[in-house]
Amino acid sequence: MTMNNETKMTAEQRLQRDIERNEAKLRKAEEQRRQLKEKRRELEKQAYENRLTTRAQMLEEFLLEPEVLTNEDVRNFLMYLFNYPANRQRLQKLIDDRKAQRATAE
């Protein structure tokens, strides 16, 4: 009758082997977690850059001669538009409506 390695191991040796296996699994899971966090950051960055590009294109559609205006000109014009009380109220309503839509979708 032959004994396999499992039978020959003491209880302490089996526990040590299990600890080592679980530590290896933990290291692998931690690495996967780190990779997923990095991927999430990259996707968030891409979404941000896409949003900036899209909105900049939309803004330029409405500026009559965007190449003539300076950044300061555009900033001042936007400040004027967004500080007008009716426009601020309209913007806030858009924000509130969008948040309400998101809440009902969840």
C-alpha positions in Angstrom: 0.0 0.0 0.0 1.5 3.4 -1.1 0.8 6.6 0.6 0.3 9.7 -1.5 1.9 13.1 -0.6 -1.3 14.4 0.9 -1.4 11.5 3.4 2.3 12.0 4.3 1.9 15.7 5.1 1.3 16.7 8.6 -1.7 18.9 9.5 0.7 21.9 9.9 2.3 21.3 6.5 -1.2 21.2 4.9 -2.1 24.4 6.6 1.1 26.1 5.5 0.5 24.9 1.9 -3.1 26.3 2.0 -1.8 29.6 3.4 0.7 29.9 0.6 -1.9 29.0 -2.1 -4.3 31.6 -0.6 -1.6 34.2 -0.4 -0.8 33.6 -4.1 -4.5 34.0 -4.9 -4.7 37.2 -2.9 -1.7 38.7 -4.7 -3.3 37.8 -8.0 -6.6 39.3 -7.0 -4.9 42.5 -5.7 -3.1 42.8 -9.1 -6.3 42.4 -11.0 -7.9 45.0 -8.7 -5.1 47.4 -9.4 -5.4 46.8 -13.2 -9.2 47.4 -13.1 -8.7 50.6 -11.2 -6.2 51.8 -13.7 -8.6 50.8 -16.6 -11.4 52.8 -14.9 -9.2 55.9 -14.6 -8.2 55.6 -18.2 -11.9 55.2 -19.3 -12.9 58.2 -17.1 -10.1 60.2 -18.7 -11.2 59.3 -22.2 -14.8 60.2 -21.4 -13.6 63.6 -20.0 -11.5 64.3 -23.1 -14.3 63.3 -25.4 -16.8 65.5 -23.5 -14.4 68.5 -23.7 -13.8 68.0 -27.4 -17.5 67.6 -28.2 -18.5 70.6 -26.2 -15.8 72.8 -27.6 -17.0 71.9 -31.1 -20.6 72.8 -30.1 -19.4 76.2 -28.7 -17.5 77.0 -31.9 -20.6 76.3 -34.0 -22.3 79.2 -32.2 -19.5 81.6 -32.2 -19.7 83.8 -35.3 -16.0 84.0 -36.0 -14.2 81.8 -33.4 -10.8 82.3 -35.0 -11.1 86.1 -34.5 -12.0 85.9 -30.8 -9.5 85.4 -28.1 -9.9 83.0 -25.2 -10.5 86.0 -23.0 -13.3 87.2 -25.3 -15.0 83.8 -25.3 -14.6 83.5 -21.5 -16.1 87.0 -20.9 -19.0 86.3 -23.3 -19.7 83.0 -21.5 -19.6 84.7 -18.1 -22.1 87.2 -19.4 -24.4 84.5 -20.7 -24.2 82.3 -17.6 -24.5 85.1 -15.1 -27.8 86.4 -16.5 -30.4 85.2 -14.0 -32.8 83.7 -16.5 -30.0 81.7 -18.1 -28.8 80.5 -14.7 -32.3 79.4 -13.8 -32.7 77.5 -17.1 -29.3 75.8 -16.6 -30.3 74.8 -13.1 -33.6 73.4 -14.4 -31.7 71.3 -17.0 -29.4 70.0 -14.2 -32.4 69.1 -11.9 -34.3 67.5 -14.7 -31.3 65.4 -15.7 -30.7 64.3 -12.1 -34.3 63.3 -11.8 -34.1 61.2 -15.0 -31.0 59.5 -13.6 -32.7 58.8 -10.3 -35.8 57.2 -12.0 -33.6 55.1 -14.3 -31.7 53.5 -11.3 
